Amino acid sequence: MTENLEDWTNNKKILIILAHPDDPEFFLGGTIARWIKKGHKVSYCLLTKGDKGSKDPLLSPEEIAEIRVKEQNQAAACLGVESVQFLDYPDGYLIPNLETRKEVVRIIRKSKPDILVTCDPSNIFANQRYINHPDHRAAGQVVIDAVFPAAGNVLFFPELADEGLAPHSVEEVWMSLTSEPDICLDVYSEWQARFEALKEHASQIGDPKAFEIRMQERLEKDENGQIRYEEKFRRIVFRR
């Protein structure tokens, strides 16, 4: 696995497309903080508003979505993210079909990112205690399918040309939440920024003190006794 490898010679425009509010901060919050600190421009597109992200029977899906959108905007602001857009697919029912693919192609052609980040659609069983959420896998699948071959080929969804959206090919795809990483970033120096952003997702994290303890337990030490916090990715670099 390659460590601390970002061989970019200029600032990049980075678009993160994931399923739910809080996915960016949980999956790669430290990396987002790192990239922004280095001068890269980061924006989010979230395919749902997380309208099933509560077990409170008194809250409607619309009320849950309103809470989670607000929390996500606050979390993104903590990190210095440039913009957050939300699509309105229903939480838990995300399907990587042609309609969704076309919408993601539209987003890519509008945003024209250099680097596109999503999550690994092949990761079903993250560990022995966790089944990866189907929306995570669906988001990763639809993004990968949109990137190649559709977003960069004028023959795919030609009606988008009527919207003035020319084909766009990204330079790289980074997949978070992967069981087959090939790049590892030590983002311990951004750990506190990640934690502060995650605290904005109050409806999701429960008791803040207990949450901080859980997060602290994820810190590790290397052979020299230095504290590390790693975020791992599967990276695709397209030939130029």
N, C-alpha and C positions, 0 to 999 in steps of 0.2 A: 504493500500500500504506500502510495506517495504521500508525504507529509508536507503541509504548508506550501503547496504548489499552486500559485496563481501567477502564471507567466504573462500577465497582461502588461503591455508597454504603454497603454493609455487608459484613461478613464472609460468605464463601460456603463451602458444603459442596461439595467438588470430588471427583468420582469418576473415576479414570482406568482405562479398560478397554482392555487391549492383549493381544497374543498371548503374549509370552514374558517370562520373567525377563530383565532388563536393558533391555527396550524402553523403560520409562519414563525411565530415566536417560539412555540414548542419544538418545531422541527429544526430551525436554524437561526434562532434569535441572535446568538453570538456572532454567527457569520454575517448576518445582516448588519449588525453594529460595526463589525470589522470592515466590511465593504464600504459603508457610508463614511467611516473615519478615514478611509483611504481615498475618498473623493468620488467614488462611484455613485450613480444615481439609481435608487431602488424604488420600485413601485409594486403594488399588489393588485391582483385580480382574484377574488374569491368567488367560487362558483355557486355557493349557497350562502344564506345568512344565518345558518346554524339554528333554524327554528325549532329543532327538537332537542336542543342542548340544555334541557332542564327536566327534573323529575317532579317539579312543583305542579300539582294538579290544578292550581288556581290560575296559572299563567296560560294564556293562549299562545299558539305558535307565532302569531303576529307580535305579541308582547315580548316573547323570547327573542325574536329576530331584532326587534328594536333595541333591546338591551345589548345584544351581542354586537350589533353594528356599532353602537356607541363605544363599547369597550374596545373593539378592534381599532377604531379610529384613534382612540386615546393611546393604545399600545403602539401603534405605528408612529404616532407623533413623538412618543418617548424615544424612539430609535432614530428619528429623522427621516422617515420614509416620505417620499415626495407625494404620492397619491395612493388612494385605496379605492378600488371600484368593486362593486358587488353585483353579480348576476343573481337571478332569483329562482334558481332551480331548487326544488324542495329538498331539504336536509334528509339524508338517508335514502333517497330515491334516485341518486345521480346515476345516469346511464351513459356510457361512452358511445352514443349512437351518432348518426350523420348530422342530425340537427345540432347536437352539442358540439361536434367537431367543427361545424361551420361557424358557430358562434366564437369558438376559441381561435379559429383562423382569422376571423374578423378582428378580434382583440390583438392578435399578433401583428397583423398588417397595419392596424391603427397605431400601435405603440412602437413598432419597429425596434424591439430590443436587440442588443448584442448577445446578451446572455439570458437564457430562459431557465427558470428553476421550477421544478414540480416535485412529485414524489414517485418512488419506484412502484410501478403497477404490478410487478411480479412478486412483491413481498406480501404474502398472505399470512404467514405465521411468523410474527416478529420474534416471538420467544415462546416458551412452554406455558406462559400464563396470559397470552394476549393474542387475539385474532385481529389483524389489521382491519380497520373500518372499511366497508365496501366503498364508501365515498372517496376515501384516500386512494384506493386502487383505481377507481373509475376516473378520478381527476388525473392521475398519472397517465392512464391509458389514453384518454382523450387528448391530452396535451402532446404526448409522443406522436399520436396519429396525426394531429394537426401540424406539428413541426415538419414531419416528413411523411409523404411528399407534398402535402397540400399547401402549406403557407407560402412556399417559394415557387409554386408552379401556377402560371396563369390559367391553365386548363382546369384547375380545381376550383369549384364554386365561381365560375366566371361572372355570375351576377354581382359579385362583390366589386367588380370593376366599375359597375354603374354607381357605386358609392364612392368612387375615387380611390379605392384601396388596391394599390399595386402589390404584386407578390413581394414577400420579404423572407429572406433566409437568415436564421440566427447563426451565430458563430459556434455556440456551445449550448448544451443542455446539462444541467446539474440535477440529479435526482436525490432528494433527501429521503429519509425513512427507508433506507435500503438495507438488505441483509447481505449485499455483495458490494461493499464500498471499495473504491480504488483511490480515493483521496481523503485525507484526514486533516482537519484544521484544528489546531489547539487554540481555542478562543477563551482561555481562562481570563485574559485581560479584559474581555468583554462580558464576563459572566454577570457582573453586577448590572450592566445595562440590560442584558437579557432578562434578569430577574425582575428589575423594575418594570419592564414592559409587560412581563407575564402577570404581575400583580394587578395590572389594569383589567385583566379578565377575571374580575371578582366573582362573577357568577359561576365560573368554572373551577376555580382553584380551591374553594373551601376556606378553612381557617388559614389565614396568611402565615402564622407562625409554624403551624404544622407543614404547610406547603414549603416554607423555606428550609425546614429540616429535610424534607424529601429531596429538594433540589441540592442541598449540600451533600447528601449521600451519593450523588452522582459524580462528585469530584474525585479525582484519582491522583496518585503520586507516581512520578516516574522513578527510574533507578537511582536518580540523584536526590530524591526526596522533594522535587519541585512539584507543586500542585498543577494539575492539568484539567482542562475540560475540553473534550473533543466533540466535534460535530463531523459526521462522515457522509460522504456522497459517492454516488456513481456518476462519472463524468463522461460525456460524449463531446469530443472536439471534431467538428466537421472539417473536411479538407477544404482548403481555400484555393 
